[in-house]
Each structure stands twice: as structure tokens, then as C-alpha cells.
């Protein structure tokens, strides 16, 4: 083709529009150009002209600029400016699909186009494979020396003596099944309205009724342990969040892996619902035992959450600040759930002070729980461990609350705590923006589902 002979790299020249050929592969990746989708582009070209030349290969096929070429054709242009890539040609080029994807990063694309681009860029190098295989070759240098363990671990069977106590505990456990695993502390507060007899045969009087004290709490802990060993309630209904377990994924064969990943393909999409909000929101909870309650609410609003075991430190605050700065928002809001006691109040204050004084973040603080209104509304049972006497934290707590009584987060019913957190989020978010984002998320999910159906059809599934 004479128009494309003897040219220099990046040379721009006017070429007859009929000599500039669309790449058929472009339609495979991005779909055909449509008049309705290029009307704004045509209006821009009418007003300002074609400001960006079409990028073409040495044999005349478009690399980047198919929509611009289509718009110029619709407008009746006889010639257009092109920039010619001397060292790239389409004919016989096995990498042509990938080249098109590499040269079109700025293009607005639907989910199908993005997926096809991603497939073109997937590579598994020999180095990556060898790295995986090396992990399998690691061997212990010495044989283990096994230890001898003697003795017997016993549990106390749940007999008729504790029947009323167990029936109440089992009823409580299953009434909160959606929040499993529970902590014993959560179970304790939910046992108080039931008030069963802990040992109805040996001590058949009110002195043996379940109440809000340490003795009852310990009795419940023993009962739940014995009942799980005896198989009367599931082991996974109770958990100790202070002892996390790490597990590793593994498959019995390649076919199992392929089947699982195929079934899960393109699942789990969630739009960043905070991206368009005017403020960046973080959630902090004092206790890991609240994880099952907090997670679904934070997921719904796309709010990152941090679970502590008491006071947090610099690593937690720096991560919050990093997320805040990446959001490019001007304001941060920290929503907190902590016990209504000297430590719970002070650790919330410590979080705000740390962000303000050490990182220069003028954070706003909202207390989702526990607060005085919740205590009065629900007539919550107080913590059976009284506030520690003496110290500046207690004095400050008394000044702020007017007393020494304390309440734990676990005393709040799970549904009530979830709704309190929702209300806190709603109070600091622009809900019109949030609702518009959820509509966008639903539309994107439908689009992703359509892509899955299209791929299933292509692969004959």
C-alpha cells in the first residue's frame, strides 16, 4: 500500500480514509462501533476537529482509534491524520489481539471487554511454575521426636440435674444461629431473660437461678463445653475469638480445582459504595467477639472495619490513614462500638487522639454503641465485673457518666446492635448517593451475569 511505504516512526500524515482499515479483531474484543455510542464524539469532532491522530500499523490497520475512524467516516471525511507504527504490522502477527488491548487502556469499556482484555494479558511463566514446585520440595531435616501423653481428659455429662439449664441454653443458642459462632459472654447476656435453674435437683430454690453474676457465667461456660463434647450442640456454635486459626486451601486433584473455580467464576462483585461519598468512613470495634454481627453491616455499606482486643496501636491507625488518603476525601468519620466502661470510653478517645495528633487527621467520631440511650431503652443488665476502683480513667468516666455502673457491647441484642451500626452509617453518609450507587451495582451485576452466559455459550456449557 503506497500510502504506508518508507515512513519514519511516529510520523503523522494525512491519508485517505478508505486506506485506513479497521481491525476485525477489535470487534471481537470491544464489539462493533455503533452510531448511538459515538454521537458525543462526532459532536466534538465537528466543533474541534480530530485532535488525536489515528494510530495504525505499517500495513494500514488501526491499532488505536476505531471509534474516531468510525465517527469521521459517518461525518463524511475523505482523509484523516494518522500516526504510523513502522515496526508493527497485523498480517501474520500472533500477538495482534494483545497489541490492540495494550494500546487501548484509556477506552471506556463494558465488563465483557474488560474480561476479554484480561484473558489476553494472562501469562504463567516458567519461573512462577518453578516457584510453586519448589514449595513442594521443602523437607524437614530431622525426624520428629514424638512425646508420650498420659492421663484422661473428662467432661461432665449433661444429665437430668442440669436439664432445665441445658434446655434454656440450647434454645438461646439456636435463637441466635445466624450470628454463630457466639462468645460465651454473648450467651450469658441472652440467658438472663430466660433465668433457668442451674441445678434443679440438688438446690431447688431461687438461690440457684441463673443471674447476672460471675458464678452463673462460669456455670454456662462449663455447660456449653460439656454439651459440645457430648454432641448435644454443634462445636462451631461457640468460638474463642482470642485464638484465631489459620487454614490452607488444598484440592485433591486438578479437576476438583477447575470445577470449583469455574463454578465461582466472576462471582462476588461488589461496587465500592464509598467511592462517591463525600466522607471516608471507618468502623472500629473494641472486641473480636462482635465479628459475626459487624461484618454483614459493614459489607452492606462497604465500610472497612477493625476489630480490636482492647487498645489499638500505630499499625492500625496507619492503615486507616492510608485508606483515607487513597480515598482522596477531605473528611474522615470514625464510627466506634465499645463497652460503656472506663476502658471502652478511653480507647475510643485514644483512637481519635492518635489520628488527630500523630497523623494530622481531623477525624469526626460517632459512637454507635454502647450509649446511655440504648441502656435506658433496653434496660440492659450491667456488667457483673464492676469498674476498677481508682485511676484517672475511672475518674474521667464518672465525670462523663455520673456513676460507676458499666455495660458491655455483648449485652446489646445482636439485631439491635446491627441496626444501631446501620443508623450510625446512615447518619454520616449521603444516602441519595448511596442509593444511586447500589442501583449502579445492580446494573453492573446484571452485566457480569450476561458475560458469564455469553462465555458459557462460547465454551458450549
Secondary structure, 3 states (H helix, E strand, C coil): CHHHCCCCCCCEEEEEHHHCECCHHHHHHHCCCCHHHCHHHHHHHHHHCCCCCEEEECCCEEEECHHHHHHHHHCCCCEEEEEEECCCCCCCCCCHHHHHHHCCCCCCCCHHHHHHHHHHHCCCCHHHHHHHHHHHCCCCCCCCCCCCCCCCCCCCCCCHHHHHHHHHHHHHHHHCHHHCCECHHHHHHHHCCCCCECCCCCCCCHHHECCCCHHHHHHHHHHHHHHHHCCCCCHHHECCCCCCCCCCCCCCCHHHHHHHHHHCCCCCCCCCCCCCCCEEEEEEECCHHHHHHHHHHHHHHCCEEEECCCCCCHHHHHHHHHHHHHHCCCEEEEEEECCECHHHHHHHHHHHHHHHHHHCCCCEEEEEECCHHHHHHHCCCCCCCCCCCCCHHHHHHHHHHCCCCCECHHHCCHHHHHHHHHHHHHHHCCHHHHHHHHHHHHHHHHHHHHHHHHHHHHCCC
